Amino acid sequence: MLLLRGFMKAMAERSLSSEKKSRGRLLPHRLVAALCFLCFMFGFLFTRRIAVLPSSSSPENRIAANSSTTVTTYESKNSIECQHKRRLGEGISKDIIGEVSKTHKAIQSLEKSISSLEMELAVARTSKNWGPPSSGRGLQKAFVVIGINTAFSSSRRRHSIRETWMPKGSKLWRLEKEKGIIIRFVIGHSATPGGVLDRAIDAEEAETKDFLRLEHVEGYHELSTKTRVFFATAVSIWDADFYVKVDDDVHVNLGMLGTTLSRYKTKPRVYVGCMKSGPVLSQKGVKYHEPEFWKFGEEGNKYFRHATGQIYAISKDLAAYISINAPILHRYANEDVSLGSWLIGLDVQHIDDRTMCCGTPPDCEWKMQAGNVCVASFDWSCSGICKSVDKMKDVHNACGEGDGAIWNVSI
């Protein structure tokens, strides 16, 4: 632009000089037009060059550059933030899973503590409701409490047991003191308290000192209730590891029973016996008829697994559970089914021990000779030893472990 101005100025000065020299002589019109056209074209070309090659420092370029930089920076920041949030989310997720796991373990620990407190509450509660006046002095520690279920008419059966596998007199108390094995005949009261039947039991108790009297009215159809009351009463008197129920027409080897139960001493909730699943009998008038057969499904169904009623053992927690919930535990017609129903929905280890249901000789005798001593023997056909009063001694002689076995057992 400056060159153009200089060129035009020079031409003007030249024109003035010429004008002075020639005083009155004028330039041709064509020359003037040509000069003007050349100036226009020169100016146009110079201006176009500046427009095509703009300076990098122009405002437009700076805005464009800044915009590009801003977009790039934004995208970079956004990517970094997304990665950070994702990592943060993953960290939070791991932290939450860890906290949930810790909370679950804490809840389990709390549940165990509550269960332990409930067991203690059961002892206090049953001591008040079922226990004798002396129970207030504290519970007696024991390894096992064996309750022999008996009736008013079973005096001869009781005698046959005392003469065979159950120690009597001073030996009974020594067994209790040295081994922690408590054995009692379990019986309630008659429908007419203080009558002949009750007085007969009172007289026998005064002589033998081996009864546990229950706040229960005796009756064949009340066996489920009697079992429930037995466990509640036993828990209120003895703090034992196990509680055993056995019928008074079954032969028991106490040493083998102690050895068997000691294997499960560290288990919290065990139910030991010969597990079975017999048919649900809906026909009226037959033995073991189940009036509530419809609860077990279609006709012809079987019961859930449960221990046969001749003999079974449960651990302390289960006995305490029965004591706590005694008022609401449903009783079926058959006592062994009732007990099984009380435990079937709990976290209980069912132990099927076939040594607790051996047959009478020769079955238990053959097993004895093979070194497999039976815990209990009876006849399935009689749900006990057939004619037990007469045969108990024969079974004891053939299948008994020996009177000294119990004293050598490490419990």
C-alpha positions in Angstrom: 0.0 0.0 0.0 2.9 2.3 0.8 4.5 1.5 -2.5 1.3 2.5 -4.3 1.1 5.8 -2.5 4.8 6.5 -3.2 4.3 5.7 -6.8 1.2 7.9 -7.1 3.0 10.7 -5.3 6.0 10.5 -7.7 3.7 10.5 -10.7 1.9 13.6 -9.3 5.2 15.4 -8.7 6.4 14.4 -12.1 3.2 15.7 -13.6 3.6 19.1 -11.7 7.2 19.3 -12.9 6.2 18.6 -16.5 3.4 21.0 -16.0 5.8 23.7 -15.0 8.0 23.0 -17.9 5.3 22.7 -20.4 2.9 25.2 -18.8 -0.3 24.4 -20.5 0.5 21.0 -22.1 -1.9 18.2 -20.8 -1.4 14.3 -20.5 -3.3 12.1 -22.9 -6.5 10.6 -21.5 -5.5 7.1 -22.5 -2.4 7.2 -20.4 -4.3 8.4 -17.4 -6.8 5.6 -17.7 -4.0 3.0 -18.1 -2.3 4.3 -15.0 -5.5 4.1 -13.0 -6.2 0.6 -14.2 -2.7 -0.5 -13.3 -3.0 1.0 -9.8 -6.4 -0.7 -9.3 -5.0 -4.1 -10.3 -1.9 -3.7 -8.2 -4.0 -2.8 -5.2 -6.4 -5.7 -5.8 -3.7 -8.3 -6.1 -1.9 -7.1 -3.0 -5.1 -7.0 -0.9 -6.1 -10.6 -2.1 -2.7 -11.9 -1.0 -3.1 -10.6 2.5 -6.6 -12.2 2.7 -5.4 -15.6 1.4 -2.4 -15.8 3.8 -3.8 -14.5 7.1 -1.6 -14.1 10.1 -1.7 -16.8 12.6 -2.0 -14.1 15.3 -5.3 -12.9 13.9 -8.3 -12.9 16.3 -10.1 -15.5 14.1 -7.2 -17.9 14.2 -6.8 -17.4 17.9 -10.5 -18.2 18.5 -10.3 -21.2 16.3 -7.2 -22.5 17.9 -8.6 -21.8 21.4 -11.8 -23.6 20.4 -9.9 -26.7 19.2 -7.7 -26.7 22.3 -10.8 -26.3 24.5 -12.6 -29.3 22.9 -9.5 -31.4 23.1 -9.0 -30.4 26.8 -12.7 -31.0 27.6 -12.6 -34.5 26.0 -9.4 -35.3 27.9 -10.9 -34.1 31.2 -14.1 -36.0 30.5 -12.3 -39.2 29.8 -10.2 -38.9 33.0 -13.3 -38.2 35.1 -15.1 -41.2 33.6 -12.1 -43.4 34.4 -11.9 -42.0 37.9 -15.6 -42.6 38.5 -15.4 -46.1 37.1 -12.5 -46.9 39.4 -14.2 -45.2 42.3 -17.4 -47.3 41.6 -15.4 -50.5 41.5 -13.7 -49.6 44.8 -17.1 -48.8 46.4 -18.5 -52.0 45.0 -15.7 -54.0 46.6 -16.0 -52.1 49.8 -19.8 -52.7 49.9 -19.3 -56.5 49.3 -16.7 -56.6 52.1 -19.0 -54.7 54.5 -21.9 -57.0 53.6 -19.7 -60.0 54.3 -18.6 -58.6 57.7 -22.2 -57.8 58.6 -23.3 -61.3 57.7 -20.7 -62.8 59.9 -21.6 -60.4 62.7 -25.3 -61.5 62.4 -24.3 -65.1 62.5 -22.2 -64.5 65.6 -25.1 -62.6 67.2 -27.5 -65.4 66.4 -25.2 -67.9 68.1 -25.1 -65.6 71.2 -28.9 -65.3 71.2 -29.2 -69.1 70.9 -26.9 -69.5 73.8 -28.9 -67.0 75.9 -32.1 -68.8 74.9 -30.6 -72.0 76.2 -29.9 -70.4 79.5 -33.3 -68.9 79.6 -34.8 -72.4 79.0 -33.0 -73.6 82.1 -34.3 -70.8 84.2 -37.8 -71.1 82.8 -38.1 -74.9 83.1 -36.6 -74.7 86.6 -39.5 -72.5 87.6 -42.2 -74.5 85.7 -41.1 -78.1 86.0 -38.2 -78.5 88.4 -38.4 -79.6 92.0 -37.8 -77.2 94.8 -34.2 -78.2 95.1 -33.4 -77.1 91.5 -33.1 -73.6 92.7 -29.7 -74.5 94.2 -28.2 -74.9 90.7 -28.0 -77.5 88.0 -26.1 -80.6 88.4 -23.5 -81.2 85.6 -23.8 -84.5 83.8 -22.7 -86.3 80.6 -26.0 -87.9 79.8 -29.4 -88.3 81.4 -31.1 -91.5 80.5 -34.9 -91.6 81.1 -36.4 -95.0 81.0 -40.0 -94.6 80.0 -42.2 -96.8 82.3 -45.8 -97.2 83.4 -47.7 -98.1 86.6 -48.2 -101.7 85.4 -44.5 -102.2 84.6 -43.0 -103.0 88.0 -41.7 -106.4 86.8 -40.1 -104.8 83.7 -38.3 -102.3 86.0 -37.1 -105.2 88.2 -35.7 -107.0 85.2 -33.7 -104.0 84.1 -32.3 -103.4 87.6 -31.1 -107.0 87.6 -29.4 -106.7 84.2 -28.0 -103.6 82.6 -28.9 -100.8 85.1 -26.8 -100.5 88.2 -28.7 -100.1 91.4 -28.1 -98.8 94.9 -24.6 -97.5 95.6 -23.4 -98.4 92.1 -26.0 -96.2 90.6 -24.9 -93.2 92.6 -21.2 -94.0 91.9 -22.0 -94.0 88.1 -23.6 -90.7 88.5 -20.7 -89.1 90.4 -17.8 -90.6 88.5 -19.1 -90.8 85.0 -21.8 -88.2 84.9 -24.4 -90.8 83.8 -27.8 -90.3 85.3 -30.4 -93.1 85.0 -34.0 -92.7 86.1 -37.3 -94.4 85.5 -39.6 -91.7 84.2 -43.3 -91.7 85.2 -46.0 -89.1 86.0 -49.1 -89.3 88.1 -52.4 -91.2 87.8 -55.7 -89.5 86.9 -56.6 -89.7 90.6 -53.6 -88.2 92.4 -52.7 -89.9 95.7 -54.5 -93.1 94.7 -53.3 -96.7 94.8 -51.1 -96.4 91.7 -49.3 -93.3 93.0 -48.8 -94.8 96.4 -47.3 -97.9 94.8 -44.7 -95.8 92.9 -44.0 -93.8 96.0 -43.2 -97.0 97.9 -40.9 -98.3 95.2 -39.2 -94.9 94.9 -38.5 -94.9 98.7 -36.7 -98.2 98.3 -34.8 -97.8 95.0 -34.3 -94.0 94.7 -34.3 -94.2 90.9 -37.4 -92.4 89.7 -38.0 -89.1 88.0 -41.6 -88.0 88.7 -43.2 -85.8 86.1 -46.1 -83.3 86.4 -48.0 -85.4 83.8 -51.0 -87.6 83.8 -50.1 -91.1 82.6 -51.9 -92.6 79.6 -51.0 -94.5 76.4 -52.3 -91.8 74.2 -50.3 -89.2 76.1 -46.8 -90.5 75.3 -45.9 -87.4 73.1 -46.8 -85.1 76.0 -44.8 -87.3 78.4 -41.7 -87.1 76.2 -42.0 -83.3 76.0 -42.4 -83.0 79.8 -39.5 -85.4 80.4 -37.0 -83.3 78.4 -38.3 -80.1 80.0 -38.0 -81.5 83.5 -34.6 -83.1 82.9 -33.2 -79.8 81.5 -34.4 -78.0 84.6 -32.5 -80.4 86.9 -29.4 -81.5 85.0 -27.0 -79.6 82.7 -26.1 -82.6 80.5 -24.5 -83.0 77.1 -27.1 -85.5 76.1 -30.6 -86.6 77.0 -31.7 -90.2 76.1 -35.1 -91.7 76.1 -35.4 -95.5 76.2 -38.4 -97.9 76.7 -38.4 -100.3 79.6 -38.4 -103.4 77.4 -35.1 -102.6 75.6 -31.7 -103.9 76.6 -28.9 -101.3 76.7 -25.1 -101.6 76.9 -24.2 -98.4 78.9 -20.5 -98.5 78.0 -21.2 -98.6 74.3 -23.8 -95.9 74.7 -21.3 -93.7 76.4 -18.7 -94.4 73.8 -21.1 -93.6 71.0 -22.4 -90.3 72.4 -18.9 -89.1 73.2 -18.1 -89.0 69.5 -20.6 -86.3 69.1 -19.8 -84.2 72.2 -18.4 -81.3 70.1 -21.5 -81.2 67.8 -24.0 -78.5 68.8 -27.3 -80.2 67.7 -27.4 -83.9 67.2 -30.3 -86.4 67.0 -29.0 -90.0 67.3 -31.0 -93.1 66.7 -32.1 -95.6 64.2 -33.7 -93.4 61.5 -36.8 -94.7 59.8 -39.6 -93.5 57.6 -42.7 -95.7 58.1 -46.1 -95.5 56.4 -48.7 -93.1 57.6 -51.7 -95.2 58.6 -55.0 -93.7 57.9 -57.2 -96.6 58.7 -59.1 -96.3 62.0 -58.7 -99.1 64.5 -55.2 -100.2 63.4 -52.2 -99.9 65.7 -50.3 -96.7 65.2 -53.2 -95.1 63.4 -52.5 -91.4 62.6 -55.7 -89.3 62.9 -53.9 -86.4 61.2 -52.8 -88.5 58.2 -54.0 -85.8 55.8 -51.2 -83.5 56.8 -48.6 -85.9 55.3 -50.0 -85.7 51.7 -51.7 -88.4 49.7 -52.8 -91.7 51.1 -49.9 -94.2 51.2 -47.3 -91.6 51.9 -44.5 -92.1 54.4 -43.4 -90.0 57.4 -40.3 -87.8 57.3 -37.2 -89.4 58.7 -37.2 -89.8 62.5 -35.6 -92.0 65.1 -37.5 -95.1 66.2 -39.0 -94.6 69.6 -37.4 -97.5 71.4 -34.3 -95.4 72.1 -32.8 -92.2 70.9 -30.6 -89.4 72.1 -30.6 -85.6 71.6 -28.0 -83.0 72.5 -28.5 -80.3 75.1 -29.5 -77.5 72.7 -32.3 -79.6 71.3 -33.6 -80.6 74.8 -33.6 -76.9 75.8 -35.4 -76.0 72.5 -38.1 -78.4 73.4 -38.3 -77.0 76.9 -38.6 -73.4 75.6 -41.2 -74.2 73.0 -43.1 -76.9 74.9 -46.5 -75.1 74.9 -46.6 -74.8 71.1 -45.0 -78.1 70.0 -47.6 -80.1 68.1 -48.2 -83.7 69.3 -49.1 -86.5 66.8 -50.5 -89.8 67.8 -47.1 -91.5 67.7 -44.5 -90.2 70.1 -41.4 -90.8 67.9 -43.2 -89.0 65.0 -43.9 -86.1 67.3 -40.2 -85.7 68.3 -39.2 -86.0 64.7 -41.6 -83.2 63.8 -40.2 -80.9 66.4 -36.7 -81.3 65.0 -37.2 -81.7 61.3 -37.3 -78.0 60.6 -34.2 -77.2 62.7 -30.5 -77.1 61.8 -30.0 -80.6 63.3 -27.6 -83.4 62.4 -29.6 -86.6 62.1 -27.3 -89.5 62.9 -28.5 -92.9 61.8 -26.7 -95.4 64.1 -27.8 -98.9 63.5 -26.1 -100.2 66.7 -29.0 -98.7 68.5 -31.5 -101.1 67.0 -29.9 -104.6 67.0 -32.1 -107.6 67.2 -32.2 -110.0 70.2 -30.0 -113.2 70.0 -28.7 -114.4 67.7 -28.4 -111.1 65.9 -26.7 -109.1 68.7 -24.8 -112.2 69.7 -23.2 -112.6 66.3 -22.3 -109.0 66.3 -20.8 -109.3 69.7 -18.6 -112.2 68.6 -17.5 -110.1 65.6 -16.4 -107.3 67.9 -19.4 -105.0 67.1 -21.0 -104.5 70.5 -24.6 -103.2 70.2 -25.8 -100.1 72.0 -29.4 -101.5 72.3 -31.2 -104.7 71.4 -35.0 -105.4 70.9 -37.4 -107.2 68.6 -39.0 -105.1 65.9 -42.0 -107.4 65.8 -42.8 -106.4 69.4 -41.4 -102.9 69.4 -39.3 -104.1 72.3 -38.0 -107.4 73.6 -40.9 -109.8 73.3 -41.8 -111.0 76.8 -39.0 -108.8 78.2 -39.6 -109.8 81.8 -38.7 -113.4 81.0 -36.1 -112.7 78.2 -34.2 -109.6 79.4 -31.7 -111.7 81.4 -31.1 -114.1 78.4 -30.4 -111.1 76.1 -28.1 -109.6 78.7 -26.1 -112.8 79.1 -25.7 -113.3 75.3 -25.2 -109.7 74.2 -24.2 -107.8 77.3 -20.8 -106.0 77.3 -20.0 -107.0 80.8 -20.6 -105.2 84.1 -17.2 -103.6 84.1 -17.4 -102.0 80.6 -19.0 -98.8 81.7 -16.3 -98.1 84.3 -13.6 -98.3 81.6 -15.2 -95.9 79.2 -13.5 -92.5 78.8 -16.1 -89.8 78.6 
